[in-house]
Amino acid sequence: MNELTITVKIADRPYRLTIKKEEEEIIRKAAGEINEKAKNYSNNYAFKDKQDLLAMVALQNGTSILRVENEAKNKDRRLTDKMKEIDKVLSESL
């Protein structure tokens, strides 16, 4: 198999992961973005511990994912409606 064991650091804590080799770049990038967002929160807001920072990063990421999913659903719905319109016009013209 093409599995790989890597260690990523998130909030100064190492996490050992066994992943598919082709996922390495995206996992390292995701860990880096989490750390960057946590650093930004720590520079701009009061916090008790790193769990507070990670909770805010999780909320930010979750919100972003839901926003993208909703936008995709809306685009799919609009596309489907447009295709029905085109189909109706074509059917009427035949």
Secondary structure, DSSP 8 states (H G I E B T S, - for coil): --EEEEEEEETTEEEEEEEEGGGHHHHHHHHHHHHHHHHHHHHHS--SSHHHHHHHHHHHHHHHHHHHHHHHHHHHHHHHHHHHHHHHHHHHH-
